[in-house]
Amino acid sequence: MRVRKLLGTAATTAAILLGLGQTGLPQSRAAGVMAQSGVLSVAESTQPSLALVAPSEPVASASPRTPSQREPVAAPKTVLMRSGAWFVYPKGCDTVRRGYNLVLHFHGAHTTVIPRYLRSGLDAVLVIINKGIGSGAYSNAYPLGSDIDSLLHRVERTAARECNVPAGAPAKVALSSWSAGYGATQQFLRFRPDRVDAVLLSDGLHVGFTDERRRKVRLNQLEEFVTFAQRAARGERLMAIAHSAITPPKYAGAGETALALAQAAHAPRRPLVRSRHGMMQLTSAQRGQFYSDGFAGTDKAAHARHLYSIDHTLFARLKSYWAQH
């Protein structure tokens, strides 16, 4: 089946972008192994609508050349899989042929994520995976380390088949998530932390309290993230967080968990007031390659703005990190 556009209904898009259920507490892990077969089987591809996904500016070549010397830049290539996952090759199959990095993004409408990813200038294969509402849908999708291995192998085989090259593992893997998608990231960090080079958290990481009245964050539910944050603070990995000021009544919001991670990473947090990317930034914490930026906003629109601005807040951090490492 040839895929031309997948816009979805307005109701579906609104549910994906703004649903409060996306910020729920992690649910229990599923007991069984994911039973889908051929989850990343290839659907026939087509070039995306440039109005939908093309960068606002052309990607610069690696070295300055005159117009007559400049090599043509391959057009972005997007492929919708029968599983519902989107594969994005920013410079077509050129992205894969010379060896590639991989960005796995969990949760968020492709019509929002793809254009922002292309505008970021990252030249890495992007795979967008949506599993539903609530972090449990993402953690339950990868209950075992073998599920993560299977996902990575399917990505490798799919990219190789799509671009007619030998299958090979990506050089580096970054995990990106918005809202409830952090459930999948936590499973990667639990079972295969050494496969992960970078973690990007966009307004989503929620746990319970040890003391609800005093809002003391339950750190043992953040163990995998704490370990990774400390590695980032030592410069061994990248962890970048951007969050709103939403404070759920019954569990820790993304700002509270970000503060707990900053403290665990010994990253001093400083207050500030400045306008960035259409939002008002209120806090900043940094140590080594650990970054946490806090923004104003306590409603659904503020939550959605973090997905709309992910190219500036998080993808830009990853691009800079990979350029230096």
N, C-alpha and C positions, 0 to 999 in steps of 0.2 A: 504494500500500500504506500503510495507516495504521500509524504507529509508536506503540506504547504504551509499551514498556519495552525497553531493551537492556542486560541485565545481564551477558551473557556467562557463560562457565563459570569456575569458580574457578581452573582451571589457566591460562586466558587472562589473567585479571586478575592472577594472581600473576606471570606472565611479564612483563606490562607494568610492574608496579610494582617488582619485585624483581630482575629478570634482570641478572646481572653483565655480559652482553653489551651492555647499553645504555651502558656507560661505556667502550666500546672506542675505539681511535684512529680518527681520521677516515680513511675510505677514499677511493680516487681518485674524481674526479668522473666521472659518466657522459658518454660522448661525444655521445650523441643527445639530442634534445629529448623531454620527457615526452609520451607518445603517447596519454594518456587523453583521451577526448572526453566533454564534458558532465560534468566531474568534480564540479561543484557543482550539478547539476540538482536541482530541488526535489522532495523527497518530501512527501507530504501530512503535515501537522503535527498535533500534538495537544498539549494542555496537559500539562506534566510532573506527575509525582506530587509533591505538596507535601511529602510525607515525605522524598522523595529530594533535592529541590533548593531548597526554599524557604529564605530566610534565617531565622536563628533569631530575629531581631527585624525588625520592619517598617522599610523604608527611610524615613528622615526626609524631610519635605517641605523645599523650598528655603528657605522662610521660616516662622517660627512662626505657627500659627493656632490658633484654638479648634477643638475637635472638630467643631462645626457648620459652621465655615468651611473645614475641611481638604478639599482636592480628593481624590477617590479615586485611589489609586495603581494603575496597571495591573499585572496579574499578570505574572510572568515567562513568557516564551514560549521554548520550545526546539524546534528542528527538526533532525531527523536527515536528512542528505543521502544519496543513493544511493552516493556516494563513501565514506561512513563518517564524513565530517566533521560536527561538531555546530555549529549556529548557536544562540547564546543571546542573547536580548533581555531584559535585566533588568527593564525596565518595559514589556514588550510592544513594540508598534510605536511607542509614544511615544518610545522610545529613538532611533528612526530619523527620525521626522517632523520633529523640530526640528533636524536636523543631528546628526552622530554622530562619535564617536571609535571606533577599532577596536583590539581586542586579538587578536592571533594567537598562540595557544598551541600549541606543538609538543611532543607526547609526554606521555602520561598518561591514565589511564582517565577517561572522562567522568563516571562515578559518583563520582569523587574531585574532579575539577576543578570541575564545575558548582556543587555546593553551596558550595564554598569561595569561588568567584568571586562568587556572589550574596551571601554573608555579608560580603564585603569592601565592599559598597556602591558599587562602580564602576558607573556608568551608561554603559556603552559596549558596542557589539556585540562579543561574544566568539565566535571561531571556533576550535574544537579540531581539530587535525589530527594523526593518528597514521599513521606510515609504516612502522613495524616496529622491529626491534632493531638497534642500532648507529647511530652518528652518520652513517655513510656513506649509510644509507637516506634520511636527511633532506637531506644535501648533494647527493646524486645526483638527488633529486626536483626540484631547481631549478638545473640546470647552466648556465643562461643567464639574462641579465637579462630576456629576453622571457618566460621561465617565471614570473618574479616578477610582471611586469606582467600576465600572463594570470590569475594567481591573484587579484590585487587587483581586476581588472576583473570576474571572476566573482563575487567577494564583493559588489562594488557592485551588480551586476545582480540577484544573488540576494536581497539585502536589500531592494532596490527592489520586486522582484516579490512577495516575501513580504508586504510592508507596503503595496503599492499606492501607491507614491510614485515621483517621477522619480528615475532613477539619478543618484547623485552620489558623488564621492570622499569618504572620511572626512577630517575635519579633521586628525586626528592618528592615527598608527599606532604601537602598542607591540608589541614582540616578546617573548613569554614562552616559556621552555622549561624543561623538567626533564630531567635526565639527558642522553640522547643527542640530544634535540631541538635542542641548540645548533648542530648541523650546518646546519639550515635558517637559523638566525639569522645564521650566518657568511656564507651566500650572499647574504642580503639586504644585509648590510653591505659585501660585496664589490661587488655590482652596483648596488644602489639605496640607498646610505647616506642620501641626502637625503630619502627617503620615511620614514625611521625616526625617531621622536621619543623612544623609550625602549626600553631593553633590560633584561630581567629574566632572570637566570640562576640557576636552582635546582639546586644540586649537580650541575653538569655543564659542564665545559669541559676538554678533555684534549688534550694535544699530546705530542710526543716530547721527547727530551733532546739537547742538544749534547754533554753529558758525563753518561752514565748513572751512573757511579760517584759523582759529586758532585751528581747530580740537578739539573743546570743546564737550565732550561726553554728550549726552542727558540722564541725570540721571533718569528722570522720566520713561524712558523705561527699567531701571534696578531696579525698586523699589523692586520687589520680591527678586532679588539676593542681593540687599543691605541689606535688613532686615535679610536674612539668614546669610550673611557674618558677620553682627554684632553679631548675636547669636553665630556663630562659634568663633568669637574673645573673647566672654565671656566664652567659653568652653562648651556651651550648645549643640552644634552640630559640625559636621566636614564639612568644605569646603576646597577642594584642587583643585588648578588650575595649569595646565601646558600649556604653550603657546609658539608659535614661534614669530618671529619678522616681520611677514607679515603685511604690512600696506596698506589696500585697499584704493583706491583714494577717494571714495565717502561716506564711512562710517567707523565707528571705528572698528579697528581690535581687535583680542583677547587680544593682549598685552595692548592696550589702555583701554579696559573695565576692564581688570585685575587690572591695576593701579588705576582706579576709585574705584573699590571695595576695594582695599587695603587701599586707603585713607579714604573711608567711615568706614572701620573697624579699623582705626587708627593703621594699621600694617606698620611699617617703612620698606621701601624697600631699599636694599643695593646692590650696584653693585659688581660683582665678575666675575672671568673668570676661569672656570674649566670644564673639560670634564666629562660628565655623560651620561651613557646609549647610547653611540654613538652620542651624541649631545654636543654642547658647551653651558653651562649655563652662562647667563649674569647677571641675577638679582634674588633676593630672597626676599620675604616678609613673615613675620610670626607674628601672635599675637594670643595667646590662641590656638584654633584649626582651625585657618584660615591660609592657606598656599598658596603662589603663587610663582611659579618658571618660569622664563622667559628664553628662549633659542634662540640661533641664528638661522638664516635661513629664507629666504624670498620667497621660491619657492614651487612648488607642492610637491617635495620630502620632504622638511622640514615639510610640513603639514602632509604628510603621516607618517613620522617618529614618530609623537606623538601617533598615533594609535599603531604602532609597539612596542613602549616602554611603553605602558600604564600600564603594570604589574609593572614596576619599579617606574614610576612617581606617579601614582595615586592609583592603587590597593594596593600597599605596604602601602600607607598612611592609607587606610581604614582598612587593616588587623591590623595595629598597634593600630589604634583608637578603633576598636572593641575589641581587646585583653585587653584594659585598661578600657573599659566602658561596 
